[in-house]
Amino acid sequence: MSSVPDLADVLIDCRVVTPEQWEQAEQIGGDDLGLVLDALGAGPPGWWDGKPPAPPGLTDYQRGIIEHRFETDELHLLRRDLALNQFLLLEKLGQGGQGEVYRGRQLNPPRVVAVKTLIRDTEIRRRRFEQEARTMMRVQHPAVARFHLYERVRDADGHPTDEYLIAMEFVNGTPLHRLVRRVGPVPWTFAAHWAVQLLGGLAAIHQSGLIHRDVKPENVMALGPAPGPEVRPETTAVKLLDFGAVKRADEVGEGSITRGKVFIGTVEYAPPEQWSGHAVAASDLYALGGALFFSLTGRTAFQKERRDVNAYRESHLNDEVPDVREFNPDVPPGLSRLLAQMMAKDADDRGDATELIHEFRSLVPMKAGKPAPARPRPVVSVRTPGPTRALREPEGGGGLGRAAEPVLGLLERVFLPRHHRPTRGAEPPVRVRLLVLLRRPLVLLLLAVLFITAVVLLAK
């Protein structure tokens, strides 16, 4: 059976507590585990550098796993739960097919990092991973979480295991998928601003000869205030995370070891070619297009029940991507067109990250409020879905549209928040603008009052 003295050996060996801290806690709690842990959690940890605010002596994760292993008599497993090499594990952030992710404290140099674990159980896989990791350490871009180091995890006797750890910059923000679920679809100006940043990060990754292979809202961290009427897009930022699926571009083509064996990616966002194990730089652009679609609409481009893998595969391979404006009429035609390009079935039709950066920048208003000048070079043509073509065609009754422009502009200024109003020079068709106005409760109330007034006047 587990005993409190046995627990002391584990916690001190893992450097979760110092011998002095344990001695003081034991004097307070004796053999009562709860009282001992209370005493350990009351003061700051031994690794604290004195910078406020002081962290707790034990995090909720640490205390919870200590109590669990003690009650189940599994103290022999506790070392792995609390520490990996020189990293103390403070909080479990997630777990997936590629491994586990923790918030951790590196002891030398002292810093808080994100720690991810990976299994590499053959010499070939180890060599490939180490080559990819060395390359990732050279990638430096503001929109890419910094890759600090990698190393093999060692067991209690100091022997290397099949498990690796990656230590990365810890980004304290909100994952994009949680942000959208909390505040709803983001205004299109924010999505375009973030697209420029993420495309820059992908360009840096691709120029290093790597492919991310798992771009999705869960792997994008939003920083700064939540989008809203009083927030400017340039006060926010995003970072791309999680490089557990990264591969060198020359190892994920036709005939690679991954072909036909294990699907890598996320079914909601993986491009057609990735379903057969073939990935190129443009594969990341397709997935980013899907992530932007989600941020603008709160849903994936292809929505399936119960995450039906086969249904997703068929849609990515064969179905036209829906026009984002069907779900968010506020999105300007230019942005809709760029998302259709990024999610083209043929990877060659998507362009590259550097080209797309200029296109997105042409959509984002400058700080002074004027739209940035568009590049003279035309965008790569793509097969645009039918609904998108219909929205971009000139409307019948052009004279009526011009006559309605002043009235529409006045109504939008009165009833729409600033970040929902169309950008001057990039206004959507009249019918789309009317649909947006009709979604506002005050507009519906005004129409009801006008209708009732008209009925009353006619009845007299």
Backbone torsions as a table, in degrees:
resi	resn	phi	psi	omega
1	MET	NA	148.2	179.3
2	SER	-69.3	144.9	178.2
3	SER	-129.4	159.0	179.8
4	VAL	-62.4	-42.2	176.2
5	PRO	-60.4	-37.0	176.2
6	ASP	-62.2	-40.5	178.1
7	LEU	-62.5	-38.1	179.2
8	ALA	-57.2	-43.8	-179.2
9	ASP	-59.7	-42.8	-178.4
10	VAL	-66.1	-48.8	-175.9
11	LEU	-65.3	-36.1	178.9
12	ILE	-73.2	-41.1	178.3
13	ASP	-62.0	-37.6	179.8
14	CYS	-78.4	-8.0	-178.2
15	ARG	66.1	24.9	172.9
16	VAL	-71.0	-36.6	174.8
17	VAL	-132.6	159.8	174.8
18	THR	-91.8	159.8	176.4
19	PRO	-56.8	-36.3	-179.3
20	GLU	-66.8	-41.2	178.8
21	GLN	-63.8	-41.4	-179.8
22	TRP	-65.8	-41.3	-179.1
23	GLU	-61.3	-43.6	179.2
24	GLN	-65.3	-41.2	-179.8
25	ALA	-66.7	-37.8	-179.5
26	GLU	-67.6	-34.5	177.5
27	GLN	-64.5	-32.2	179.9
28	ILE	-80.7	-45.0	-171.5
29	GLY	-99.6	-19.1	-178.3
30	GLY	62.0	-127.2	179.7
31	ASP	-93.7	6.0	179.9
32	ASP	-87.0	108.0	-176.0
33	LEU	-57.5	-43.5	-177.9
34	GLY	-60.0	-43.9	-179.1
35	LEU	-68.1	-36.8	178.6
36	VAL	-64.1	-45.2	-179.7
37	LEU	-67.5	-35.7	175.3
38	ASP	-59.0	-44.5	-178.7
39	ALA	-66.7	-39.7	178.9
40	LEU	-66.3	-35.3	-178.1
41	GLY	-79.5	-15.1	-174.8
42	ALA	-71.7	-34.2	-178.2
43	GLY	-103.3	170.9	178.5
44	PRO	-69.8	157.4	179.3
45	PRO	-71.7	163.2	-178.7
46	GLY	-65.6	-24.0	-177.8
47	TRP	-86.0	-3.4	-176.7
48	TRP	-62.1	134.1	-177.4
49	ASP	-91.9	6.0	177.3
50	GLY	89.8	-5.5	179.6
51	LYS	-81.1	126.5	-179.6
52	PRO	-71.2	155.2	-1.9
53	PRO	-80.3	153.4	-179.5
54	ALA	-72.5	130.0	176.8
55	PRO	-75.4	160.5	178.0
56	PRO	-69.5	154.2	178.5
57	GLY	-62.5	-34.5	173.6
58	LEU	-133.4	132.9	175.0
59	THR	-78.0	166.3	177.7
60	ASP	-59.4	-39.3	179.0
61	TYR	-62.4	-47.4	-177.3
62	GLN	-61.9	-46.8	-179.3
63	ARG	-63.7	-43.1	-178.3
64	GLY	-61.7	-43.2	-178.0
65	ILE	-73.2	-31.5	176.2
66	ILE	-64.0	-47.8	-179.4
67	GLU	-63.5	-39.3	-179.3
68	HIS	-64.8	-49.1	-178.4
69	ARG	-66.3	-33.6	179.1
70	PHE	-67.2	-45.2	-177.7
71	GLU	-67.9	-32.9	-178.3
72	THR	-93.5	6.3	179.2
73	ASP	57.0	48.9	-178.5
74	GLU	-126.3	42.3	-179.0
75	LEU	-62.5	-22.4	179.4
76	HIS	-67.3	-19.4	177.9
77	LEU	-94.2	-8.2	-171.4
78	LEU	-70.2	-32.9	-179.5
79	ARG	-57.8	-43.4	179.9
80	ARG	-67.2	-28.8	179.4
81	ASP	-74.4	-26.3	-171.0
82	LEU	-105.4	-24.5	-174.5
83	ALA	-154.0	143.1	172.0
84	LEU	-127.1	112.1	-178.5
85	ASN	53.5	-117.7	-177.6
86	GLN	-96.4	17.0	-176.0
87	PHE	-113.4	125.4	171.9
88	LEU	-88.6	132.1	-177.9
89	LEU	-92.2	115.3	-173.0
90	LEU	-98.1	-29.8	-175.1
91	GLU	-159.8	134.4	176.3
92	LYS	-87.3	119.8	-176.1
93	LEU	-93.1	-26.3	-178.4
94	GLY	176.7	170.7	178.7
95	GLN	-150.6	136.0	-180.0
96	GLY	-147.4	-167.5	-178.1
97	GLY	-64.9	-25.6	-177.9
98	GLN	-89.2	-16.6	-179.7
99	GLY	149.5	-165.0	-179.3
100	GLU	-108.6	154.2	179.5
101	VAL	-127.7	132.9	-178.6
102	TYR	-130.4	154.7	160.7
103	ARG	-88.0	125.8	-173.9
104	GLY	-132.6	166.0	176.6
105	ARG	-115.2	114.4	174.6
106	GLN	-80.7	135.2	-176.7
107	LEU	-84.7	-31.3	-179.5
108	ASN	-149.7	110.4	-3.1
109	PRO	-71.4	152.6	-177.4
110	PRO	-71.5	118.5	178.6
111	ARG	-167.5	157.0	174.5
112	VAL	-89.9	132.5	-175.9
113	VAL	-136.7	166.4	167.9
114	ALA	-95.5	128.0	-177.8
115	VAL	-112.9	124.0	177.1
116	LYS	-119.6	140.8	179.3
117	THR	-106.9	147.9	179.3
118	LEU	-142.1	147.8	174.8
119	ILE	-100.9	126.0	174.1
120	ARG	-131.2	96.8	-165.4
121	ASP	-101.4	6.7	174.7
122	THR	-131.6	159.1	-178.4
123	GLU	-64.3	-36.2	178.8
124	ILE	-64.5	-46.0	-179.7
125	ARG	-65.7	-34.8	178.5
126	ARG	-66.4	-43.7	-179.1
127	ARG	-64.1	-41.8	-179.8
128	ARG	-65.5	-44.4	-179.9
129	PHE	-61.3	-44.5	-177.8
130	GLU	-65.5	-35.0	176.6
131	GLN	-66.6	-43.5	177.9
132	GLU	-64.3	-41.4	-178.3
133	ALA	-65.3	-41.1	177.9
134	ARG	-61.3	-38.2	178.1
135	THR	-67.5	-42.5	-179.8
136	MET	-61.9	-31.8	-179.7
137	MET	-66.6	-19.3	178.7
138	ARG	-89.8	-10.4	-179.7
139	VAL	-79.9	119.5	178.6
140	GLN	-131.1	115.7	179.3
141	HIS	-155.1	142.1	-177.7
142	PRO	-58.7	-25.1	-177.8
143	ALA	-96.0	10.2	178.7
144	VAL	-123.3	124.1	177.9
145	ALA	-59.0	131.2	-174.3
146	ARG	-66.6	132.6	178.9
147	PHE	-91.8	108.7	-174.2
148	HIS	-81.9	-55.2	-176.2
149	LEU	-164.1	169.4	173.6
150	TYR	-140.3	153.2	176.3
151	GLU	-165.0	158.6	176.7
152	ARG	-77.3	140.0	177.9
153	VAL	-75.4	136.3	179.1
154	ARG	-107.0	146.5	-179.9
155	ASP	-80.6	-175.6	-176.0
156	ALA	-61.3	-24.5	179.5
157	ASP	-93.0	2.4	178.3
158	GLY	87.7	9.4	-179.3
159	HIS	-89.3	140.8	179.4
160	PRO	-68.4	142.7	178.9
161	THR	-108.1	-175.4	175.8
162	ASP	-82.3	0.2	-176.3
163	GLU	-98.1	137.3	174.4
164	TYR	-111.6	157.4	169.4
165	LEU	-123.6	146.8	173.8
166	ILE	-117.7	128.4	175.6
167	ALA	-106.3	122.4	-177.0
168	MET	-127.3	164.4	173.8
169	GLU	-53.3	130.8	175.9
170	PHE	-86.3	119.3	-176.7
171	VAL	-104.0	115.3	-177.3
172	ASN	-93.4	90.9	-178.7
173	GLY	-149.7	-155.1	-179.9
174	THR	-120.8	122.8	175.7
175	PRO	-55.6	141.1	-173.4
176	LEU	-57.7	-39.2	-177.8
177	HIS	-66.0	-34.8	177.9
178	ARG	-73.0	-37.5	178.5
179	LEU	-60.0	-45.3	-178.7
180	VAL	-65.8	-39.5	179.0
181	ARG	-67.5	-28.4	-178.1
182	ARG	-82.5	-44.4	-173.9
183	VAL	-111.1	-6.1	-178.7
184	GLY	90.6	-178.8	179.2
185	PRO	-53.4	139.3	-177.3
186	VAL	-83.7	149.4	175.1
187	PRO	-57.3	145.1	-171.6
188	TRP	-62.1	-29.5	-179.9
189	THR	-64.0	-34.7	177.2
190	PHE	-69.0	-44.9	-179.8
191	ALA	-60.2	-41.6	179.1
192	ALA	-67.4	-39.8	177.7
193	HIS	-62.1	-43.5	179.5
194	TRP	-69.5	-33.9	178.7
195	ALA	-60.3	-41.1	178.5
196	VAL	-59.2	-44.4	-178.8
197	GLN	-66.0	-47.4	-176.9
198	LEU	-67.9	-36.4	176.0
199	LEU	-64.3	-36.4	175.0
200	GLY	-63.1	-41.5	177.1
201	GLY	-64.5	-42.1	178.0
202	LEU	-65.7	-36.8	177.9
203	ALA	-60.9	-40.8	178.5
204	ALA	-65.4	-39.9	178.3
205	ILE	-65.6	-45.5	-178.5
206	HIS	-66.4	-37.2	178.2
207	GLN	-66.6	-21.1	175.8
208	SER	-85.7	1.9	178.3
209	GLY	84.3	20.2	-177.7
210	LEU	-117.1	159.7	173.8
211	ILE	-127.6	132.7	-176.7
212	HIS	-69.9	-49.8	175.9
213	ARG	74.4	0.1	178.4
214	ASP	-149.8	48.9	175.2
215	VAL	-74.1	126.5	-179.6
216	LYS	-163.4	163.9	-178.7
217	PRO	-56.6	-33.5	179.5
218	GLU	-65.3	-22.6	-179.0
219	ASN	-103.5	16.7	175.1
220	VAL	-120.0	124.5	179.4
221	MET	-103.4	126.6	178.2
222	ALA	-92.7	133.4	-177.9
223	LEU	-117.9	150.6	178.4
224	GLY	92.1	-170.8	-177.7
225	PRO	-67.7	154.4	176.9
226	ALA	-68.1	143.1	179.9
227	PRO	-55.9	139.9	179.6
228	GLY	-173.7	176.6	-175.4
229	PRO	-59.9	-32.5	-175.8
230	GLU	-96.6	8.0	-176.1
231	VAL	-111.6	132.6	175.8
232	ARG	-90.4	139.8	-179.3
233	PRO	-54.4	-36.7	-176.1
234	GLU	-69.5	-9.6	174.9
235	THR	-86.3	0.1	179.5
236	THR	-116.2	165.4	179.2
237	ALA	-154.4	167.5	176.9
238	VAL	-137.0	155.2	175.7
239	LYS	-134.7	141.3	176.6
240	LEU	-89.2	132.5	-176.1
241	LEU	-119.7	177.5	166.3
242	ASP	60.4	97.5	-178.3
243	PHE	-114.0	30.2	179.4
244	GLY	-69.2	-21.5	-179.5
245	ALA	-102.2	4.5	-177.6
246	VAL	-61.2	140.2	175.5
247	LYS	-139.9	154.0	172.8
248	ARG	-68.9	142.8	-176.2
249	ALA	-61.3	-31.1	-177.7
250	ASP	-82.8	4.2	179.6
251	GLU	-117.0	4.2	-178.3
252	VAL	-123.6	22.7	178.3
253	GLY	-90.1	-169.7	178.5
254	GLU	-58.1	134.4	177.0
255	GLY	82.7	6.1	179.5
256	SER	-72.6	170.3	-177.2
257	ILE	-65.9	-21.9	-178.2
258	THR	-83.4	-13.6	-172.9
259	ARG	-64.8	126.0	174.1
260	GLY	74.0	7.4	-176.6
261	LYS	-108.9	-72.3	-176.7
262	VAL	-123.4	128.0	177.0
263	PHE	-72.7	129.2	176.9
264	ILE	-114.5	127.3	179.8
265	GLY	135.7	-165.1	178.8
266	THR	-125.6	130.0	-167.8
267	VAL	-60.6	-30.0	-178.6
268	GLU	-71.5	-19.7	-170.2
269	TYR	-127.9	-6.7	-174.9
270	ALA	-71.1	133.6	-179.3
271	PRO	-73.3	166.8	-176.1
272	PRO	-53.7	-45.7	-174.1
273	GLU	-67.9	-25.4	-176.0
274	GLN	-73.6	-19.9	179.3
275	TRP	-69.1	-19.6	177.2
276	SER	-106.3	13.9	177.0
277	GLY	87.2	3.4	-178.0
278	HIS	-104.1	118.0	179.9
279	ALA	-128.4	142.4	177.1
280	VAL	-130.2	175.2	-179.9
281	ALA	-57.2	-38.6	-179.5
282	ALA	-66.2	-14.9	175.7
283	SER	-63.0	-38.1	177.8
284	ASP	-66.5	-31.5	179.2
285	LEU	-67.5	-40.3	177.3
286	TYR	-60.3	-48.1	-178.6
287	ALA	-64.3	-39.0	177.2
288	LEU	-64.7	-39.3	175.3
289	GLY	-57.8	-41.3	177.6
290	GLY	-65.8	-38.2	178.1
291	ALA	-66.4	-39.1	177.0
292	LEU	-66.8	-38.8	175.9
293	PHE	-56.5	-45.8	179.1
294	PHE	-62.4	-43.9	-177.5
295	SER	-64.1	-29.5	-177.9
296	LEU	-86.7	-20.0	-173.4
297	THR	-125.1	-19.9	-175.4
298	GLY	79.3	11.2	178.2
299	ARG	-144.4	161.1	177.1
300	THR	-81.0	159.4	-179.2
301	ALA	-60.0	-40.8	176.0
302	PHE	-115.5	108.0	-175.7
303	GLN	-99.3	119.2	-178.2
304	LYS	-123.2	150.4	177.9
305	GLU	-77.5	139.9	173.2
306	ARG	57.5	27.4	177.8
307	ARG	49.2	50.9	179.6
308	ASP	-65.0	108.1	-174.0
309	VAL	-61.6	-45.5	-178.9
310	ASN	-64.4	-38.2	178.7
311	ALA	-65.4	-40.8	177.5
312	TYR	-63.6	-43.3	-179.5
313	ARG	-59.1	-46.9	-179.3
314	GLU	-61.9	-39.6	-179.6
315	SER	-67.3	-44.5	179.4
316	HIS	-63.9	-34.5	-178.0
317	LEU	-78.9	-35.4	-166.7
318	ASN	-125.1	-27.9	-173.1
319	ASP	-84.7	142.5	173.7
320	GLU	-67.2	139.4	176.9
321	VAL	-69.8	129.2	-179.5
322	PRO	-65.7	152.1	176.7
323	ASP	-69.8	126.6	-177.7
324	VAL	-59.0	-25.5	-177.0
325	ARG	-75.1	-12.5	172.5
326	GLU	-66.0	-27.3	-177.5
327	PHE	-108.3	-16.8	177.7
328	ASN	-146.4	90.0	-177.2
329	PRO	-64.3	-13.7	179.7
330	ASP	-69.8	-20.3	-177.1
331	VAL	-67.7	128.7	-179.7
332	PRO	-71.5	157.5	-178.1
333	PRO	-58.1	-37.1	-178.8
334	GLY	-61.9	-39.9	178.9
335	LEU	-70.0	-40.3	176.3
336	SER	-58.2	-42.1	-179.2
337	ARG	-64.3	-40.1	-179.5
338	LEU	-67.2	-38.5	177.5
339	LEU	-65.3	-38.9	177.0
340	ALA	-62.9	-37.5	178.1
341	GLN	-66.1	-46.6	-178.5
342	MET	-62.2	-30.6	-177.2
343	MET	-103.6	25.9	175.2
344	ALA	-62.9	146.9	-179.3
345	LYS	-64.3	-39.6	-179.4
346	ASP	-86.8	121.5	-177.7
347	ALA	-58.4	-30.4	-178.8
348	ASP	-68.3	-19.9	-179.0
349	ASP	-84.8	-5.4	-173.1
350	ARG	-87.2	-12.7	-175.0
351	GLY	76.8	-159.7	175.2
352	ASP	-130.9	170.8	-172.8
353	ALA	-60.6	-41.4	-177.1
354	THR	-64.4	-42.0	177.9
355	GLU	-62.6	-43.7	-176.4
356	LEU	-67.7	-29.9	178.2
357	ILE	-56.5	-46.5	-178.8
358	HIS	-64.8	-36.4	-179.8
359	GLU	-67.4	-42.6	178.9
360	PHE	-68.2	-37.8	178.9
361	ARG	-61.6	-32.0	-179.8
362	SER	-68.6	-17.5	179.6
363	LEU	-90.2	-26.9	-171.9
364	VAL	-83.0	123.8	177.3
365	PRO	-61.0	144.5	176.9
366	MET	-74.9	170.3	-176.7
367	LYS	-59.3	-32.5	-178.8
368	ALA	-75.4	-6.5	177.6
369	GLY	98.6	-2.2	179.4
370	LYS	-96.6	143.3	179.4
371	PRO	-67.4	143.7	177.8
372	ALA	-69.8	147.9	-179.3
373	PRO	-65.7	140.7	180.0
374	ALA	-79.1	149.8	176.0
375	ARG	-69.2	143.0	179.1
376	PRO	-70.0	-22.5	-177.6
377	ARG	-71.1	132.0	-179.9
378	PRO	-69.6	155.6	177.3
379	VAL	-75.8	150.0	175.6
380	VAL	-58.5	130.4	-177.3
381	SER	-74.4	143.4	178.0
382	VAL	-135.1	164.3	175.0
383	ARG	-80.3	102.5	-175.8
384	THR	-83.6	136.7	179.4
385	PRO	-58.6	155.9	-176.8
386	GLY	-52.2	-49.3	-178.0
387	PRO	-58.4	-35.5	-179.9
388	THR	-66.5	-41.9	179.3
389	ARG	-61.1	-40.9	-178.3
390	ALA	-63.4	-38.8	-179.2
391	LEU	-70.7	-26.4	-176.1
392	ARG	-91.1	-12.2	179.9
393	GLU	-74.3	148.4	176.2
394	PRO	-60.5	139.3	179.9
395	GLU	-80.1	151.1	171.8
396	GLY	-68.0	155.1	-179.5
397	GLY	71.4	45.8	-178.8
398	GLY	-57.3	-34.3	179.6
399	GLY	-64.2	-40.2	177.8
400	LEU	-63.4	-39.4	178.5
401	GLY	-61.7	-42.3	179.5
402	ARG	-66.5	-36.7	179.5
403	ALA	-67.5	-33.6	-178.6
404	ALA	-79.8	-13.8	-174.3
405	GLU	-54.3	-49.7	-179.2
406	PRO	-61.5	-39.7	-179.9
407	VAL	-66.2	-44.9	178.5
408	LEU	-60.6	-44.6	179.4
409	GLY	-59.1	-41.9	178.8
410	LEU	-64.5	-46.2	179.6
411	LEU	-62.0	-39.6	179.5
412	GLU	-65.8	-38.5	179.0
413	ARG	-67.8	-32.3	-178.5
414	VAL	-79.7	-43.0	-168.6
415	PHE	-106.4	-14.7	-176.5
416	LEU	-107.6	138.6	171.2
417	PRO	-60.2	155.2	-175.6
418	ARG	-55.4	-42.1	-175.4
419	HIS	-74.7	-6.6	176.8
420	HIS	-101.2	-5.7	-179.3
421	ARG	-79.1	144.3	179.6
422	PRO	-66.7	147.1	178.1
423	THR	-73.4	136.8	-179.7
424	ARG	-59.8	131.2	-179.1
425	GLY	91.8	-12.4	179.2
426	ALA	-129.5	33.5	-178.4
427	GLU	-67.9	139.5	174.8
428	PRO	-73.0	172.5	178.8
429	PRO	-57.4	158.7	-176.5
430	VAL	-57.1	-43.8	-176.9
431	ARG	-64.2	-33.6	177.3
432	VAL	-68.4	-41.4	179.8
433	ARG	-65.4	-36.2	177.3
434	LEU	-65.6	-40.3	178.3
435	LEU	-61.5	-40.3	178.5
436	VAL	-62.5	-44.2	179.7
437	LEU	-63.8	-38.2	-177.3
438	LEU	-70.4	-13.1	176.5
439	ARG	-81.6	-9.0	-178.9
440	ARG	-87.0	126.1	-178.1
441	PRO	-57.3	-38.0	-178.7
442	LEU	-65.9	-34.3	177.7
443	VAL	-66.4	-43.9	178.6
444	LEU	-62.2	-39.7	178.4
445	LEU	-63.6	-43.1	178.5
446	LEU	-61.3	-43.5	179.0
447	LEU	-63.1	-39.1	179.3
448	ALA	-63.7	-42.5	179.1
449	VAL	-63.6	-43.4	179.2
450	LEU	-63.3	-39.0	179.9
451	PHE	-65.1	-46.3	-179.1
452	ILE	-63.7	-40.6	178.3
453	THR	-61.4	-43.1	179.9
454	ALA	-63.7	-41.4	179.8
455	VAL	-62.2	-44.4	-179.5
456	VAL	-62.3	-43.6	-179.5
457	LEU	-64.9	-39.0	-180.0
458	LEU	-69.9	-29.6	-178.6
459	ALA	-74.0	-19.2	-177.8
460	LYS	-75.1	NA	NA
